[in-house]
Amino acid sequence: MEALFWLSAAFIVYAYVGYPAVLAVWTRTVASRHRQAAVQEGGVEAQPSPFASADARCPRVSVIIAARNEARRLPARIDNILASDYPTDRIEIIVASDGSTDDTASALAAYRDRVTLLTLPAIGKAAALNAAVLHARHPILVFADARQRFAPDAIRRMVAAFADPRVGAVSGELIIDCEQGGEAAERSTIGDGVGAYWKYEKWLRRSEAIVGSTVGVTGAAYAMRRWLWQPLPADAILDDVLGPMRIVRRGYRVIFEPSARAFDRAASDAAAELHRKVRTLAGNFQLLRYEPRLLVPGQNPVWLQFVSHKLARLFVPYALILLFISSAWLAAGSVFYALAFAVQALFYGLALYGALLDRRARLTPAPAAEVFREAA
């Protein structure tokens, strides 16, 4: 039991602390090598971006949005894309309506000259993306969601990364309101936790991009070369991981561009966040079914990152269970294991208490003054 306790503890620590520590050392080593190479070459003068001006050098892009019953949000989203500082005559917008029943066509009627609307049966997001890519006419695909908003320069900054022929896909940075505080974030009962975790996740992606390629992209803001697109399985859950990992396996880099920003709001309650987490975990298991070669070091150029970032997290819940059971078993014969068991029991008790408070808050009607203020 002692071996089980320590192995479980070591696995958990590696997944959330050890791997980031490895990345921190790795990124510093890579940065140091780059600085030394620059010094040996006499310094490398900064070169202007080939996309620095809104002219013919900007490649044409197809912005793809897969949406289901998003008629309320889509007009503002289209306006947001058209307000980009990227030349609008070089932007094609395709909306794949995935079985929508809210009259999406009417909502987009005013944009018929700018938007290609694909009215599809309810075939799922992955299949809707496949259909949209088939209709895309331009060499760069930019993927967006209906809910989020792009910064004015987001498309330009993602596209600029393709000046490097080794880059196959680019992830933008998603800024969640709870990262910056404010009134909207304060109303979210889980905002602080989501914000802290998301900052941690983005740090991992930024570091992975420095040492090679990120493991996955931000689904609400990413771009890729059209010719590298491979049709997704119709039931694929994590298109923003499966697609990029296929690109990496073909020898191209997937990078993280923090200056290409998109904005979103945190989940409104713990139930919504739990649903998102369960979906992500299920998608990671599904990923192994579609791409088992990702588990083979010689077949996966980012094997260490994939196993440490994605795969390890799939087994952390089981390691936590084993840690709890083993510490309970050993508690009677050791003060240390008794304390370890007590700390875990307290942690889970507080988590349960917090979940109950969240549930009560969601079921309790808002004060009349608050309802009036939100309506205003």
DADA-V815591 format. One record per pair of residues at least 12 apart in sequence whose C-alpha atoms are under 8 Angstrom apart, sorted by the first residue. I is the first residue (numbers start at 1). GAP is how many residues later the second one is. D is the distance in whole Angstrom. If there is no record, write none. Layout:
i:I gap:GAP d:D
i:I gap:GAP d:D
This chain:
i:1 gap:325 d:6
i:1 gap:328 d:8
i:1 gap:329 d:7
i:2 gap:324 d:7
i:2 gap:328 d:8
i:4 gap:318 d:7
i:4 gap:319 d:7
i:4 gap:322 d:7
i:5 gap:317 d:7
i:5 gap:318 d:5
i:5 gap:321 d:5
i:5 gap:322 d:7
i:6 gap:317 d:8
i:8 gap:311 d:5
i:8 gap:312 d:7
i:8 gap:314 d:7
i:8 gap:315 d:6
i:9 gap:310 d:7
i:9 gap:311 d:8
i:9 gap:314 d:7
i:11 gap:305 d:8
i:11 gap:308 d:7
i:12 gap:304 d:6
i:12 gap:307 d:7
i:12 gap:308 d:8
i:15 gap:293 d:6
i:15 gap:294 d:7
i:15 gap:297 d:6
i:15 gap:298 d:7
i:15 gap:301 d:8
i:19 gap:289 d:6
i:19 gap:290 d:8
i:20 gap:184 d:7
i:23 gap:181 d:8
i:23 gap:184 d:6
i:23 gap:185 d:7
i:24 gap:183 d:7
i:26 gap:185 d:7
i:27 gap:180 d:6
i:27 gap:183 d:6
i:27 gap:184 d:6
i:30 gap:180 d:8
i:30 gap:181 d:7
i:49 gap:111 d:7
i:49 gap:114 d:8
i:50 gap:110 d:7
i:50 gap:113 d:7
i:51 gap:105 d:7
i:51 gap:108 d:8
i:51 gap:109 d:6
i:54 gap:31 d:8
i:54 gap:32 d:6
i:54 gap:33 d:6
i:55 gap:32 d:7
i:58 gap:29 d:8
i:58 gap:32 d:8
i:59 gap:31 d:7
i:59 gap:80 d:7
i:59 gap:81 d:7
i:59 gap:100 d:8
i:60 gap:30 d:5
i:60 gap:31 d:6
i:60 gap:32 d:8
i:60 gap:78 d:6
i:60 gap:79 d:7
i:60 gap:80 d:7
i:61 gap:29 d:6
i:61 gap:30 d:5
i:61 gap:31 d:6
i:61 gap:77 d:5
i:61 gap:78 d:6
i:61 gap:79 d:5
i:61 gap:80 d:6
i:61 gap:81 d:7
i:62 gap:29 d:6
i:62 gap:30 d:5
i:62 gap:31 d:6
i:62 gap:32 d:7
i:62 gap:74 d:6
i:62 gap:75 d:7
i:62 gap:76 d:6
i:62 gap:77 d:8
i:62 gap:78 d:6
i:62 gap:79 d:5
i:62 gap:80 d:6
i:63 gap:28 d:7
i:63 gap:29 d:6
i:63 gap:30 d:5
i:63 gap:31 d:6
i:63 gap:78 d:6
i:63 gap:79 d:5
i:63 gap:80 d:6
i:63 gap:81 d:7
i:64 gap:29 d:6
i:64 gap:30 d:5
i:64 gap:31 d:6
i:64 gap:32 d:8
i:64 gap:65 d:8
i:64 gap:68 d:7
i:64 gap:69 d:8
i:64 gap:77 d:7
i:64 gap:78 d:6
i:64 gap:79 d:5
i:64 gap:80 d:6
i:65 gap:28 d:8
i:65 gap:29 d:6
i:65 gap:30 d:5
i:65 gap:31 d:6
i:65 gap:64 d:8
i:65 gap:78 d:6
i:65 gap:79 d:5
i:65 gap:80 d:5
i:65 gap:81 d:7
i:66 gap:29 d:6
i:66 gap:30 d:5
i:66 gap:31 d:6
i:66 gap:32 d:7
i:66 gap:59 d:6
i:66 gap:62 d:6
i:66 gap:63 d:6
i:66 gap:78 d:8
i:66 gap:79 d:7
i:66 gap:80 d:8
i:67 gap:28 d:7
i:67 gap:29 d:6
i:67 gap:30 d:5
i:67 gap:31 d:6
i:67 gap:33 d:8
i:67 gap:58 d:8
i:67 gap:78 d:7
i:67 gap:79 d:7
i:68 gap:29 d:6
i:68 gap:30 d:5
i:68 gap:31 d:6
i:68 gap:32 d:5
i:68 gap:33 d:8
i:69 gap:28 d:8
i:69 gap:30 d:8
i:69 gap:31 d:5
i:69 gap:32 d:6
i:69 gap:33 d:5
i:69 gap:34 d:8
i:69 gap:35 d:7
i:70 gap:30 d:8
i:70 gap:32 d:8
i:70 gap:34 d:7
i:70 gap:76 d:7
i:71 gap:31 d:6
i:71 gap:32 d:7
i:71 gap:33 d:5
i:71 gap:36 d:6
i:71 gap:37 d:8
i:72 gap:35 d:7
i:73 gap:73 d:6
i:73 gap:74 d:7
i:74 gap:33 d:7
i:74 gap:34 d:7
i:74 gap:72 d:6
i:75 gap:32 d:7
i:75 gap:33 d:6
i:77 gap:69 d:6
i:77 gap:70 d:7
i:77 gap:71 d:8
i:77 gap:72 d:7
i:80 gap:69 d:7
i:80 gap:70 d:7
i:80 gap:72 d:8
i:81 gap:69 d:7
i:81 gap:71 d:8
i:83 gap:69 d:7
i:84 gap:66 d:8
i:84 gap:67 d:8
i:84 gap:68 d:4
i:84 gap:69 d:6
i:84 gap:70 d:8
i:84 gap:71 d:7
i:85 gap:67 d:6
i:85 gap:68 d:6
i:85 gap:71 d:7
i:86 gap:67 d:7
i:86 gap:69 d:7
i:86 gap:70 d:6
i:92 gap:22 d:7
i:92 gap:23 d:7
i:92 gap:44 d:8
i:92 gap:46 d:8
i:93 gap:21 d:7
i:93 gap:22 d:5
i:93 gap:23 d:6
i:94 gap:21 d:6
i:94 gap:22 d:5
i:94 gap:23 d:6
i:94 gap:24 d:7
i:94 gap:38 d:6
i:94 gap:41 d:8
i:94 gap:42 d:7
i:95 gap:20 d:7
i:95 gap:21 d:6
i:95 gap:22 d:5
i:95 gap:23 d:6
i:95 gap:37 d:7
i:96 gap:21 d:6
i:96 gap:22 d:5
i:96 gap:23 d:6
i:96 gap:24 d:7
i:96 gap:32 d:6
i:96 gap:33 d:7
i:96 gap:35 d:7
i:96 gap:36 d:6
i:97 gap:20 d:7
i:97 gap:21 d:6
i:97 gap:22 d:5
i:97 gap:23 d:6
i:97 gap:31 d:8
i:98 gap:21 d:7
i:98 gap:22 d:5
i:98 gap:23 d:6
i:98 gap:24 d:5
i:98 gap:25 d:6
i:98 gap:26 d:6
i:98 gap:27 d:7
i:98 gap:30 d:6
i:99 gap:20 d:7
i:99 gap:21 d:6
i:99 gap:22 d:4
i:99 gap:23 d:4
i:99 gap:24 d:7
i:100 gap:21 d:8
i:100 gap:22 d:7
i:105 gap:12 d:7
i:118 gap:14 d:7
i:123 gap:111 d:7
i:124 gap:110 d:7
i:124 gap:111 d:7
i:125 gap:109 d:8
i:126 gap:106 d:6
i:126 gap:107 d:7
i:126 gap:108 d:5
i:126 gap:109 d:7
i:126 gap:110 d:6
i:126 gap:111 d:7
i:126 gap:113 d:7
i:127 gap:105 d:7
i:127 gap:106 d:7
i:127 gap:107 d:5
i:127 gap:108 d:8
i:130 gap:101 d:6
i:130 gap:102 d:7
i:133 gap:93 d:8
i:138 gap:88 d:7
i:139 gap:86 d:6
i:139 gap:87 d:5
i:139 gap:88 d:7
i:140 gap:19 d:8
i:140 gap:83 d:7
i:140 gap:84 d:6
i:140 gap:85 d:5
i:140 gap:86 d:5
i:141 gap:82 d:5
i:141 gap:83 d:5
i:141 gap:84 d:6
i:141 gap:85 d:6
i:142 gap:13 d:8
i:142 gap:79 d:7
i:142 gap:80 d:6
i:142 gap:81 d:4
i:142 gap:82 d:7
i:143 gap:76 d:7
i:143 gap:77 d:7
i:143 gap:78 d:6
i:143 gap:79 d:5
i:143 gap:80 d:6
i:144 gap:75 d:7
i:144 gap:76 d:5
i:144 gap:77 d:5
i:144 gap:78 d:7
i:145 gap:74 d:8
i:145 gap:75 d:5
i:145 gap:76 d:8
i:147 gap:117 d:7
i:148 gap:72 d:7
i:148 gap:114 d:6
i:148 gap:115 d:5
i:148 gap:116 d:5
i:149 gap:113 d:5
i:149 gap:114 d:5
i:149 gap:115 d:7
i:150 gap:71 d:8
i:150 gap:111 d:6
i:150 gap:112 d:4
i:150 gap:113 d:6
i:151 gap:109 d:7
i:151 gap:110 d:6
i:151 gap:111 d:6
i:151 gap:112 d:8
i:153 gap:107 d:7
i:154 gap:18 d:7
i:154 gap:105 d:7
i:154 gap:106 d:4
i:154 gap:107 d:6
i:154 gap:108 d:7
i:155 gap:105 d:7
i:156 gap:104 d:8
i:157 gap:100 d:8
i:157 gap:102 d:7
i:157 gap:103 d:5
i:158 gap:12 d:6
i:158 gap:13 d:7
i:158 gap:14 d:7
i:158 gap:64 d:7
i:158 gap:65 d:7
i:158 gap:99 d:7
i:158 gap:102 d:6
i:159 gap:64 d:7
i:166 gap:86 d:5
i:166 gap:87 d:6
i:167 gap:85 d:6
i:167 gap:86 d:5
i:167 gap:87 d:6
i:167 gap:88 d:7
i:168 gap:56 d:6
i:168 gap:57 d:6
i:168 gap:60 d:7
i:168 gap:79 d:6
i:168 gap:80 d:8
i:168 gap:84 d:5
i:168 gap:85 d:6
i:168 gap:86 d:6
i:169 gap:53 d:7
i:169 gap:54 d:6
i:169 gap:55 d:4
i:169 gap:56 d:7
i:169 gap:75 d:7
i:169 gap:78 d:8
i:169 gap:84 d:7
i:169 gap:85 d:5
i:169 gap:86 d:7
i:170 gap:47 d:7
i:170 gap:52 d:6
i:170 gap:53 d:5
i:170 gap:54 d:6
i:170 gap:84 d:6
i:170 gap:85 d:5
i:170 gap:86 d:6
i:170 gap:87 d:7
i:171 gap:46 d:5
i:171 gap:47 d:6
i:171 gap:50 d:6
i:171 gap:51 d:4
i:171 gap:52 d:7
i:171 gap:83 d:7
i:171 gap:84 d:6
i:171 gap:85 d:5
i:171 gap:86 d:6
i:172 gap:45 d:8
i:172 gap:46 d:6
i:172 gap:49 d:5
i:172 gap:50 d:6
i:172 gap:84 d:6
i:172 gap:85 d:5
i:172 gap:86 d:6
i:172 gap:87 d:7
i:172 gap:88 d:5
i:172 gap:89 d:6
i:172 gap:90 d:7
i:173 gap:29 d:8
i:173 gap:45 d:7
i:173 gap:48 d:7
i:173 gap:83 d:7
i:173 gap:84 d:7
i:173 gap:85 d:5
i:173 gap:86 d:7
i:173 gap:87 d:6
i:173 gap:88 d:5
i:173 gap:89 d:6
i:174 gap:44 d:7
i:174 gap:46 d:7
i:174 gap:47 d:7
i:174 gap:87 d:6
i:174 gap:88 d:5
i:174 gap:89 d:6
i:174 gap:90 d:7
i:175 gap:86 d:7
i:175 gap:87 d:6
i:175 gap:88 d:5
i:175 gap:89 d:6
i:176 gap:19 d:7
i:176 gap:87 d:6
i:176 gap:88 d:5
i:176 gap:89 d:5
i:176 gap:90 d:6
i:177 gap:86 d:7
i:177 gap:87 d:6
i:177 gap:88 d:5
i:177 gap:89 d:6
i:178 gap:13 d:5
i:178 gap:14 d:6
i:178 gap:16 d:7
i:178 gap:17 d:5
i:178 gap:87 d:7
i:178 gap:88 d:6
i:179 gap:12 d:8
i:179 gap:13 d:8
i:179 gap:16 d:5
i:179 gap:17 d:7
i:179 gap:20 d:8
i:184 gap:81 d:8
i:185 gap:80 d:8
i:185 gap:81 d:7
i:187 gap:81 d:8
i:188 gap:78 d:7
i:188 gap:79 d:7
i:188 gap:80 d:5
i:188 gap:81 d:6
i:189 gap:79 d:7
i:189 gap:80 d:6
i:189 gap:81 d:7
i:189 gap:169 d:7
i:190 gap:77 d:8
i:190 gap:78 d:8
i:190 gap:79 d:6
i:190 gap:80 d:6
i:191 gap:75 d:6
i:191 gap:76 d:8
i:194 gap:72 d:7
i:195 gap:71 d:8
i:205 gap:51 d:7
i:206 gap:49 d:8
i:206 gap:50 d:6
i:206 gap:51 d:8
i:206 gap:52 d:8
i:208 gap:97 d:7
i:209 gap:45 d:7
i:209 gap:46 d:5
i:209 gap:47 d:6
i:210 gap:45 d:8
i:212 gap:41 d:7
i:212 gap:42 d:8
i:212 gap:43 d:8
i:212 gap:90 d:7
i:213 gap:35 d:7
i:213 gap:40 d:5
i:213 gap:41 d:5
i:213 gap:42 d:6
i:213 gap:89 d:7
i:214 gap:40 d:6
i:214 gap:41 d:6
i:214 gap:42 d:7
i:215 gap:26 d:7
i:215 gap:29 d:7
i:215 gap:30 d:7
i:215 gap:39 d:8
i:215 gap:87 d:8
i:215 gap:90 d:7
i:215 gap:91 d:6
i:215 gap:94 d:8
i:215 gap:95 d:8
i:216 gap:24 d:6
i:216 gap:25 d:4
i:216 gap:26 d:7
i:216 gap:27 d:8
i:216 gap:28 d:6
i:216 gap:29 d:7
i:216 gap:38 d:8
i:217 gap:23 d:5
i:217 gap:24 d:6
i:217 gap:27 d:7
i:217 gap:39 d:8
i:218 gap:22 d:7
i:219 gap:20 d:8
i:219 gap:21 d:5
i:220 gap:42 d:7
i:221 gap:40 d:8
i:221 gap:41 d:6
i:228 gap:19 d:7
i:229 gap:14 d:7
i:230 gap:13 d:7
i:236 gap:47 d:7
i:236 gap:50 d:8
i:237 gap:42 d:7
i:237 gap:43 d:8
i:237 gap:45 d:8
i:237 gap:46 d:5
i:237 gap:49 d:8
i:238 gap:42 d:7
i:238 gap:45 d:5
i:238 gap:46 d:7
i:238 gap:49 d:8
i:242 gap:45 d:6
i:248 gap:52 d:8
i:248 gap:53 d:7
i:248 gap:54 d:8
i:249 gap:50 d:7
i:249 gap:51 d:6
i:249 gap:52 d:6
i:251 gap:50 d:8
i:269 gap:89 d:7
i:269 gap:93 d:8
i:270 gap:85 d:7
i:270 gap:88 d:7
i:281 gap:33 d:6
i:284 gap:26 d:7
i:284 gap:27 d:8
i:284 gap:30 d:8
i:285 gap:29 d:8
i:294 gap:12 d:8
i:295 gap:12 d:8
i:324 gap:17 d:6
i:324 gap:20 d:7
i:327 gap:13 d:6
i:327 gap:14 d:5
i:328 gap:13 d:6
